Amino acid sequence: MSSLRIARAAFRVRPAAIHTSIQRRGYADVAADKIKLSLALPHQSIYKSTDVVQVNIPAESGEMGVLANHVPSIEQLKPGLVEIIEESGGSKHFFLSGGFAVVQPGSQLSINAVEGFPLEDFSTEAVRNQIAEAQKIAGGSGSEQDIAEAKIELEVLESLQAAMK
């Protein structure tokens, strides 16, 4: 029996299979629901709410906005700013050194990071000074490990500096 005949036979047995509509969500559809958000570090939870409308995250694949009823996914995060838009219209900003965001069914979003702080905790001058220090080490003649660590630190600090502007 050819594959075409098998397909036709299957459709004759289950004609409803052709007519059932597949529920799809189009690009940038706005969902009326809210997101249940948990932002946690290994030693503490730094933000938890059920009144979140949107969360913008710095995914490795590109900046990403998460709304209610988002497709379930796991995203690796690069160092950057997480913006939380609350139902009240206000927003919170946290700088994360990286981590993972897990979007689960039921509009649940868990963000796990090694380090994360509210953006207002940072001083522009202190960040600038640390960047200069990391640049000296990265461009210096230290050990390979020191240079590699300085380059990572520099990447994180430059992301932080860009987020503060």
PyMOL commands that set and color helices and strands:
alter all, ss='L'
color gray80, all
select helices_A, chain A and resi 3-13+16-19+119-121+124-138+144-164
alter helices_A, ss='H'
color red, helices_A
select strands_A, chain A and resi 35-40+45-59+62-67+73-77+80-86+91-96+99-104+108-112+116-118
alter strands_A, ss='S'
color yellow, strands_A
deselect
rebuild
show_as cartoon
